[in-house]
C-alpha cells in the first residue's frame, strides 16, 4: 500500500495481511465511523470500544465515538491515560484496566441512540490499549485507544503484545487519515 507523505512523495507501507483492510479507510470521504468500524473488526471488539482522539492546542478531543465529541476534552496536563500516552509518545497496554486509577467520566456517558430514561449501567473498560498517533516528524497528532468492556474482567480477552504492535502500525497510518484530520 502506498501512502502520500509529503506533496506527491509516496512511501510504500507493507501491512500484515490482517491489517490490509485499513488501506480502504484512509482516503478522502471516509468517516471516522468507517475507520473505527474497520479497527473494531481487526481487533475483534465492538465499534463503541474504539476511541479516536485528535490533539488540538493542548487538548485531546474525541473524533470517535461521535457522541463524545461534544462532551468535553482531555487536557494533556490531566492524569488521563490518553494524556499520558500523548505526552510519553509510548504505546501502552492494560489488561487490568479496571484496577488502574483513572477518570471514568467518559465511560458513564450514554450514546445518543440510547433513549431510555433508565440510568445507564455501562460496562466498565476492563482491557485497554492506548497508542499515540504521530506524524512523520514524531509530533503527536492524536491518540487511538482500543478497549474491551464488560462487567467482569474474566469475560474480556486480554490484549497481546502482537495486538499492541498491530495498533502501533495502524496509528502510523492514521496520522494522515482525513477521518482524523477533518472535523
C-alpha positions as CSV (number, residue, x, y, z in Angstrom):
1,X,0.0,0.0,0.0
2,X,1.3,3.5,-0.8
3,X,0.7,6.5,1.4
4,X,1.1,10.1,0.4
5,X,3.5,11.5,2.9
6,X,4.6,14.9,1.5
7,X,3.4,16.7,-1.6
8,X,3.4,13.9,-4.0
9,X,6.1,11.8,-2.5
10,X,4.8,8.3,-1.8
11,X,6.0,5.9,0.8
12,X,5.4,2.1,0.5
13,X,3.9,0.6,3.6
14,X,3.7,-3.1,3.9
15,X,1.0,-4.3,6.1
16,X,0.4,-7.8,7.5
17,X,-2.5,-9.4,5.8
18,X,-5.0,-9.0,8.6
19,X,-4.3,-5.2,8.6
20,X,-4.8,-4.7,4.8
21,X,-8.5,-3.6,5.3
22,X,-7.1,-0.4,6.9
23,X,-6.0,0.7,3.4
24,X,-9.6,1.1,2.3
25,X,-10.4,3.6,5.1
26,X,-7.5,6.1,4.9
27,X,-8.6,8.1,1.9
28,X,-10.9,11.1,1.3
29,X,-14.6,10.8,2.0
30,X,-14.1,8.1,4.7
31,X,-15.8,8.9,8.0
32,X,-14.4,8.3,11.5
33,X,-17.2,5.7,11.9
34,X,-16.0,3.8,8.8
35,X,-12.4,3.9,10.1
36,X,-13.3,2.8,13.6
37,X,-15.6,0.0,12.3
38,X,-12.6,-1.5,10.4
39,X,-10.4,-1.1,13.5
40,X,-13.1,-2.8,15.6
41,X,-13.2,-5.8,13.1
42,X,-9.4,-6.1,13.1
43,X,-9.2,-6.1,16.9
44,X,-12.4,-8.1,17.5
45,X,-14.1,-5.5,19.6
46,X,-17.4,-3.6,19.3
47,X,-17.1,-0.3,17.4
48,X,-18.0,1.5,20.6
49,X,-14.8,0.1,22.1
50,X,-12.7,2.2,19.8
51,X,-11.8,5.8,20.6
52,X,-10.0,8.2,18.3
53,X,-8.8,11.5,19.7
54,X,-7.2,14.4,17.9
55,X,-4.7,16.8,19.6
56,X,-5.8,20.4,19.3
57,X,-4.0,23.1,21.4
58,X,-3.1,21.0,24.4
59,X,-6.4,19.2,24.5
60,X,-7.3,15.7,23.2
61,X,-10.7,15.9,21.6
62,X,-12.9,12.9,20.6
63,X,-13.3,12.3,16.9
64,X,-14.9,9.0,17.7
65,X,-17.2,7.9,19.2
66,X,-19.4,10.6,17.8
67,X,-21.5,11.0,20.9
68,X,-18.4,12.0,22.9
69,X,-17.4,14.8,20.5
70,X,-19.4,17.4,22.5
71,X,-18.8,16.1,26.0
72,X,-15.5,17.9,26.6
73,X,-11.8,17.3,26.0
74,X,-8.9,15.8,27.9
75,X,-6.2,18.3,28.8
76,X,-2.7,17.0,28.3
77,X,-2.0,18.1,31.9
78,X,-4.5,15.6,33.3
79,X,-3.8,12.2,34.7
80,X,-5.9,10.5,31.9
81,X,-4.3,7.6,30.2
82,X,-4.8,9.2,26.8
83,X,-2.9,12.3,28.0
84,X,-0.1,10.2,29.3
85,X,0.1,8.3,26.0
86,X,0.3,11.6,24.1
87,X,3.0,13.1,26.4
88,X,5.1,9.9,26.7
89,X,4.7,9.1,23.0
90,X,4.7,5.4,24.1
91,X,2.1,2.7,23.4
92,X,0.6,1.2,26.5
93,X,-1.4,-2.0,27.2
94,X,-3.5,-2.5,30.3
95,X,-5.0,-6.0,30.8
96,X,-6.1,-5.0,34.3
97,X,-7.5,-1.6,33.4
98,X,-10.5,-1.8,35.8
99,X,-7.9,-1.7,38.7
100,X,-5.9,1.2,37.2
101,X,-6.8,4.5,38.8
102,X,-8.4,6.5,36.0
103,X,-11.2,9.1,35.4
104,X,-14.2,7.0,34.3
105,X,-16.3,10.0,33.3
106,X,-16.4,9.1,29.6
107,X,-17.4,5.5,30.5
108,X,-20.6,6.8,32.1
109,X,-21.9,8.9,29.2
110,X,-24.7,7.2,27.3
111,X,-24.7,7.0,23.5
112,X,-27.2,9.3,21.7
113,X,-29.0,6.3,20.4
114,X,-29.9,5.2,23.9
115,X,-33.2,6.9,24.5
116,X,-34.2,5.0,27.6
117,X,-34.9,7.0,30.8
118,X,-33.3,4.3,32.8
119,X,-29.9,5.3,34.3
120,X,-27.2,3.5,32.3
121,X,-25.3,0.7,33.9
122,X,-22.4,0.9,31.5
123,X,-20.0,-1.8,31.2
124,X,-16.6,-0.6,32.5
125,X,-13.4,-0.8,30.5
126,X,-11.6,-4.0,31.5
127,X,-8.7,-4.0,29.0
128,X,-7.2,-1.1,27.1
129,X,-4.5,-0.4,24.5
130,X,-3.5,3.3,24.1
131,X,-1.2,4.3,21.2
132,X,0.0,7.8,20.2
133,X,-0.7,8.9,16.6
134,X,2.4,10.7,15.4
135,X,3.2,12.5,12.2
136,X,6.4,11.8,10.3
137,X,8.2,14.4,12.4
138,X,7.3,12.4,15.5
139,X,4.9,15.1,16.7
140,X,1.8,13.7,18.4
141,X,-1.4,14.5,16.4
142,X,-3.8,12.2,18.4
143,X,-4.3,9.0,20.3
144,X,-6.1,5.8,19.4
145,X,-7.5,3.6,22.1
146,X,-9.0,0.1,21.8
147,X,-10.8,-1.3,24.8
148,X,-12.7,-4.4,25.9
149,X,-15.6,-3.6,28.1
150,X,-17.5,-5.9,30.4
151,X,-19.0,-6.3,33.8
152,X,-16.3,-8.9,34.8
153,X,-12.7,-8.9,33.6
154,X,-12.6,-12.6,33.2
155,X,-15.1,-12.3,30.3
156,X,-12.9,-9.8,28.4
157,X,-10.0,-11.3,26.4
158,X,-6.5,-9.9,27.2
159,X,-4.7,-7.9,24.6
160,X,-1.4,-9.4,23.4
161,X,1.9,-7.7,22.5
162,X,1.0,-8.6,18.9
163,X,-2.2,-6.6,19.2
164,X,-0.3,-3.6,20.6
165,X,2.2,-3.9,17.7
166,X,-0.7,-4.0,15.2
167,X,-2.3,-0.9,16.7
168,X,1.1,0.9,16.5
169,X,1.2,0.0,12.8
170,X,-2.3,1.3,12.4
171,X,-1.5,4.5,14.3
172,X,1.4,5.2,11.9
173,X,-1.1,5.2,9.0
174,X,-3.7,7.3,10.8
175,X,-1.5,10.4,11.1
176,X,-2.5,11.5,7.6
177,X,-6.0,10.0,7.5
178,X,-8.7,12.6,6.6
179,X,-11.0,10.9,9.1
180,X,-8.7,12.1,11.9
181,X,-7.7,15.4,10.5
182,X,-11.1,16.6,9.2
183,X,-13.8,17.8,11.5
